[in-house]
Amino acid sequence: MDTLVKADIFFFITSIAVIAITIGILIGVYYVVQAVRRIEGYAETIERKMKEKKEEVDDITDDVKDIVNDIKDSFVYNLLFGKKVRKRKN
């Protein structure tokens, strides 16, 4: 009879421990899922802002290319930095 009472106490304590550990794991999983969702939101925001900045950089690049082409086509540029004529070797 004494061993039966000890076994019941052991299984009762073990059951409580398993329930407590399971609840702890579930709480931990909940916080991990929340953190992953938050990180995913941050990643989407960063990706959106990077696309916006890329469009701005592309616009600036186009403007600079237009300015450089205008300068190269200008009379003063051609006067100062005219194209050199190469002689052909036969």
Backbone torsions as a table, in degrees:
resi	resn	phi	psi	omega
1	MET	NA	-36.0	-179.0
2	ASP	-64.0	-40.7	179.9
3	THR	-70.2	-30.9	178.4
4	LEU	-66.8	-39.3	177.5
5	VAL	-67.7	-41.6	178.4
6	LYS	-64.1	-39.4	178.5
7	ALA	-65.6	-41.0	178.5
8	ASP	-63.8	-42.6	178.4
9	ILE	-63.4	-43.6	178.9
10	PHE	-59.9	-48.1	-178.7
11	PHE	-67.9	-33.5	176.7
12	PHE	-65.0	-47.8	179.4
13	ILE	-64.7	-40.3	178.5
14	THR	-63.6	-41.7	178.7
15	SER	-62.7	-44.0	177.8
16	ILE	-61.9	-42.1	-179.6
17	ALA	-64.7	-42.8	179.6
18	VAL	-63.4	-42.5	178.4
19	ILE	-63.6	-44.2	-179.9
20	ALA	-63.6	-43.4	179.7
21	ILE	-65.6	-40.3	178.9
22	THR	-63.5	-43.5	177.5
23	ILE	-62.5	-41.8	177.7
24	GLY	-61.8	-42.6	179.2
25	ILE	-65.3	-42.2	179.0
26	LEU	-62.9	-40.0	176.7
27	ILE	-64.3	-42.8	177.8
28	GLY	-62.2	-42.7	178.9
29	VAL	-63.5	-40.5	178.1
30	TYR	-58.5	-47.4	-179.7
31	TYR	-67.6	-35.0	177.3
32	VAL	-65.4	-42.7	178.9
33	VAL	-63.3	-42.1	178.1
34	GLN	-62.1	-41.7	179.8
35	ALA	-65.2	-41.3	179.5
36	VAL	-64.5	-41.0	177.7
37	ARG	-62.9	-41.6	179.8
38	ARG	-64.7	-43.8	179.1
39	ILE	-63.6	-38.8	178.4
40	GLU	-63.7	-39.9	176.5
41	GLY	-62.7	-43.0	177.6
42	TYR	-62.0	-41.3	-179.4
43	ALA	-64.0	-40.3	178.3
44	GLU	-65.5	-40.1	178.4
45	THR	-63.9	-44.2	179.1
46	ILE	-62.9	-42.1	-179.8
47	GLU	-63.8	-41.8	179.3
48	ARG	-63.7	-44.3	-179.5
49	LYS	-67.3	-35.7	177.7
50	MET	-64.3	-39.0	177.7
51	LYS	-64.3	-41.3	178.3
52	GLU	-62.2	-45.1	180.0
53	LYS	-65.5	-36.7	178.9
54	LYS	-63.5	-40.8	177.5
55	GLU	-63.4	-39.9	177.7
56	GLU	-63.9	-43.0	179.4
57	VAL	-64.9	-39.7	177.7
58	ASP	-62.9	-39.8	177.8
59	ASP	-64.1	-43.6	179.1
60	ILE	-63.9	-41.0	179.0
61	THR	-61.0	-44.0	178.2
62	ASP	-62.6	-41.8	178.8
63	ASP	-62.7	-42.9	179.6
64	VAL	-65.3	-40.7	177.8
65	LYS	-62.3	-40.7	177.7
66	ASP	-62.9	-43.1	179.9
67	ILE	-63.4	-44.1	-179.8
68	VAL	-63.7	-42.0	178.3
69	ASN	-64.2	-39.7	177.1
70	ASP	-63.2	-40.7	179.0
71	ILE	-65.9	-42.8	-179.7
72	LYS	-65.9	-29.6	179.2
73	ASP	-84.6	-8.1	-176.1
74	SER	-72.1	155.8	-178.3
75	PHE	-66.1	-42.2	-176.6
76	VAL	-65.6	-40.4	179.0
77	TYR	-64.0	-46.0	179.7
78	ASN	-65.7	-31.9	178.1
79	LEU	-68.6	-43.9	-178.3
80	LEU	-78.1	-41.4	-174.7
81	PHE	-121.6	55.2	-178.6
82	GLY	-63.0	158.6	179.6
83	LYS	-72.1	136.8	-179.9
84	LYS	-87.5	138.8	179.9
85	VAL	-88.5	126.3	178.5
86	ARG	-97.3	143.2	177.0
87	LYS	-90.5	137.4	179.0
88	ARG	-81.4	138.8	174.1
89	LYS	-98.2	126.9	179.6
90	ASN	-95.8	NA	NA
